Amino acid sequence: MSWVYVLTTALVAASWAPAVAAAPYREGEIVVFTGVATDEQGQPIANLRVVLEVSRKSLSMRKMRREEKGLVRQSALTDGDGNYRFRWRWHSYYNLFRLMAVDSPGSLGRDEDLRPLETVDVTAQVKLGGPVVPPLVVRDADFLNSHRAFLAGSDSADQQRIYEEMGKPDRVERTRRPGGEEISWWYFNSGKAYRFLNGSLQTVDEFEPVEPF
């Protein structure tokens, strides 16, 4: 191995390495994330799921690019005034911090895919020390309102169970029947259609998965 190769490798690694700075907190110290979730008009949004997502971003020498690992999530619902609050115990391993407003009313798993309504990178604020108080403005209010209207009309035990398993359907169809209203929830990527009559699950139709249309 030539000295030129060794020197080149060292210089490349150095160029990827983050600057070393003093830790803003002591190990185990509590970091508070708090704020108010609002729409673009500044009106607070109640009962909104806010997620604190923490991970480590570091250089993979094998792939020569930065990767995220060690993902940890906390989630909470905003109160009637749109307030949210998290308490995170500081560990110097983690160096990437995000706050997200998401369209899921339930608790979130570590590996669950999210559809963020808004994402705020608060890493720079964390590095300043003290409480982290970022603005969290949800700009896609129309989607949020339509989603909440969907949830308000899907309150039977069967519908809530399927929603928790599958999430929001790609398409909802309503048909009047002699016995009441039939509602079909279509999940195109999963190849399934759930049919409810007056809120009670009747059938699950399976088909070849397709892209939503």
C-alpha positions, 0 to 999 in steps of 0.5 A: 500500500503506497503512502499516497493512498494512505494519505488520500484516505486520511484526508477524505476521512477528515473531510467527512468528520464533524467538527468536535464541539463541547457537549451542551449537556451532561450525560443523563441530563434532561433536555426539554422540547416544548412548543405550540403546534399551529396552522399557517394562520397561527391558530393552535392545533389540538389533539395533533400527534407530535413525534420527537425523532432522535438518531445518530448520523455518522460516516460509513467508510464502507459506503463513503456516505453518511448514514442514520442509525439508532433511531428512537422515537417519542410521541405525544398529543397536543393539548387543547391549546396546541402545546406539546412537551418532551423530556429527553435524557441526554446521551452523547451518542445521538447527534440528530434531532427532529420534531414532526407533526404526523397524521397518526392518532395512535402511538408509533413504533420504532420502525413504523413509516411516517407521513409527516405533515411537517418536519423541523430539524432542531439539531442546531437548537439542541446544540445551543443548550437549554430548553428547545422551543421550535415553531411547529407550523402545519401548512397542509391544514386541508389534508389534516382536516380531511383526515380528521373528518375521515376518523370522525366518521370511522368510529366503529370497533371494526373500523378502528381496528382496521385503521390501526392495522392498515392506516388510512385507506387510499380510497373510500367508497359509500353505497346505500344498501337495503340494510344500511350504508356500505363503506369500502376501504381500498388499500391498493398497495396491499391488494385489499378492500375492506367492506363494512355495513353500518360500521360492521366488517362484512368481507375482505376482498383481495386482489393483485396489488397496484399503485394507488390511482 
